[in-house]
Amino acid sequence: MADLKTNYLGLNLKNPLIAASSGLTNSVKDIKELYDNGVGAIVIKSIFEEEIIAEMNKSLNQTNRPGTIYPEIFDFFDISDMEDSVSLYLKLISNAKEAVPIPIIGSVNCVSGDEWPVFVDRIQEAGADAIELNMFILPSDMTRPKEDFEQVYFNAVEAVKKVASIPVALKISYFFSNLGQTIQKLSETGIQGLVLFNRFYSPDIDINKMQVVPSNIYSSNAELTLPLRWIGMLSPTAKCDLSASTGVHTAEDAIKMLLAGAKTVQVASSFYHNGIKQASDIISGIESWMDKKGFTTIDEFRGKLSSKGNINPAAYERSQFMKHFAGK
Ligand SMILES: Cc1cc2nc3c(=O)[nH]c(=O)nc-3n(C[C@H](O)[C@H](O)[C@H](O)COP(=O)(O)O)c2cc1C
């Protein structure tokens, strides 16, 4: 019988399937359902750095909010809602911990390491087993040097590592000028994990309404090839765990990521499409495949098709459809 036990961020998971941070990890009811359907761990919906800063300023009685690096955010958000959401967030973590016996990972959407990391203490106190930093800064400022933009990620990690006694994972996008090198360097900062990659709201155009509209909120599993390539290339050298996110919808998708070298896989869209029960199908699908192939533990096949294990290392580096274009 296949044993799916996995160690991720130093935590013991009964299997490598993680419920990714989303609207489906935002209530105890859904968290229980995810647990009942077998997920190995859950990343709670992100709280925003801005919400944390609003709460911090409130406790300092700074009604006019001086000192914050985000004065403009108060034009967009209702301040009392932001303060409430912090207490609700901490309560959700502690309620989730009481409700289910699997690791609960807190998540902060952050764009700096400037003020909010002191708050990590409260996330730890609330009982989170680890923290995932969901960082994304769209490199759209054409005047900002790329080193400056990339440095923000390293600063945030350093600031959080100073206060965190629980493991830290960083969830990033693929918008870096030198993606492979940046992932490698981030993996050497002392964090325990990197989540590759987040998937974002992206604009589309409705040609009938002549409007810019949101594109698909949910992924398809055709999108899995992007994280697959980078996990396949970097899992042999990365100095921390790699967790796959984007495009994992089925057991087959999850197995591909594990073969490329991922420690865990994170799923959001497939649960929206197929219901949370999809989690048990993914887990039983991994088990049956392992039984069929004669693997008893995940370590026996993890990374077997990474750039190190693969007999043809060029497979992950190839980028042109030479034969296809040459043919027709
Ligand atoms: C409705 C929705 C809400 C999400 N909210 C968050 C969030 O709060 N924090 C975060 O890090 N990622 C969030 N994500 C991104 C997912 O965690 C995941 O990285 C992304 O959807 C790619 O995985 P998938 O292909 O399984 O959907 C959200 C995704 C969806 C669809």
PDBQT file of the ligand as one rigid body, heavy atoms in Angstrom, charges set to zero:
ROOT
HETATM    1  C1  LIG A 401     -10.642  32.916  -6.120  1.00  0.00    +0.000 C 
HETATM    2  C2  LIG A 401      -9.176  32.818  -5.810  1.00  0.00    +0.000 A 
HETATM    3  C3  LIG A 401      -8.658  33.477  -4.696  1.00  0.00    +0.000 A 
HETATM    4  C4  LIG A 401      -7.281  33.414  -4.431  1.00  0.00    +0.000 A 
HETATM    5  N1  LIG A 401      -6.789  34.069  -3.339  1.00  0.00    +0.000 NA
HETATM    6  C5  LIG A 401      -5.455  33.945  -3.034  1.00  0.00    +0.000 A 
HETATM    7  C6  LIG A 401      -4.908  34.534  -1.873  1.00  0.00    +0.000 A 
HETATM    8  O1  LIG A 401      -5.600  35.161  -1.075  1.00  0.00    +0.000 OA
HETATM    9  N2  LIG A 401      -3.589  34.388  -1.653  1.00  0.00    +0.000 N 
HETATM   10  C7  LIG A 401      -2.757  33.674  -2.476  1.00  0.00    +0.000 A 
HETATM   11  O2  LIG A 401      -1.557  33.555  -2.216  1.00  0.00    +0.000 OA
HETATM   12  N3  LIG A 401      -3.256  33.115  -3.604  1.00  0.00    +0.000 NA
HETATM   13  C8  LIG A 401      -4.569  33.227  -3.882  1.00  0.00    +0.000 A 
HETATM   14  N4  LIG A 401      -5.071  32.635  -5.015  1.00  0.00    +0.000 N 
HETATM   15  C9  LIG A 401      -4.136  31.933  -5.911  1.00  0.00    +0.000 C 
HETATM   16  C10 LIG A 401      -4.133  30.435  -5.620  1.00  0.00    +0.000 C 
HETATM   17  O3  LIG A 401      -3.665  30.167  -4.312  1.00  0.00    +0.000 OA
HETATM   18  C11 LIG A 401      -3.240  29.683  -6.608  1.00  0.00    +0.000 C 
HETATM   19  O4  LIG A 401      -1.891  30.058  -6.418  1.00  0.00    +0.000 OA
HETATM   20  C12 LIG A 401      -3.608  29.997  -8.068  1.00  0.00    +0.000 C 
HETATM   21  O5  LIG A 401      -5.005  30.009  -8.242  1.00  0.00    +0.000 OA
HETATM   22  C13 LIG A 401      -3.003  28.941  -9.001  1.00  0.00    +0.000 C 
HETATM   23  O6  LIG A 401      -3.405  27.644  -8.630  1.00  0.00    +0.000 OA
HETATM   24  P1  LIG A 401      -4.606  26.859  -9.369  1.00  0.00    +0.000 P 
HETATM   25  O7  LIG A 401      -4.177  26.643 -10.761  1.00  0.00    +0.000 OA
HETATM   26  O8  LIG A 401      -4.747  25.585  -8.575  1.00  0.00    +0.000 OA
HETATM   27  O9  LIG A 401      -5.817  27.720  -9.266  1.00  0.00    +0.000 OA
HETATM   28  C14 LIG A 401      -6.438  32.684  -5.297  1.00  0.00    +0.000 A 
HETATM   29  C15 LIG A 401      -6.972  32.002  -6.394  1.00  0.00    +0.000 A 
HETATM   30  C16 LIG A 401      -8.326  32.066  -6.655  1.00  0.00    +0.000 A 
HETATM   31  C17 LIG A 401      -8.868  31.327  -7.841  1.00  0.00    +0.000 C 
ENDROOT
TORSDOF 0
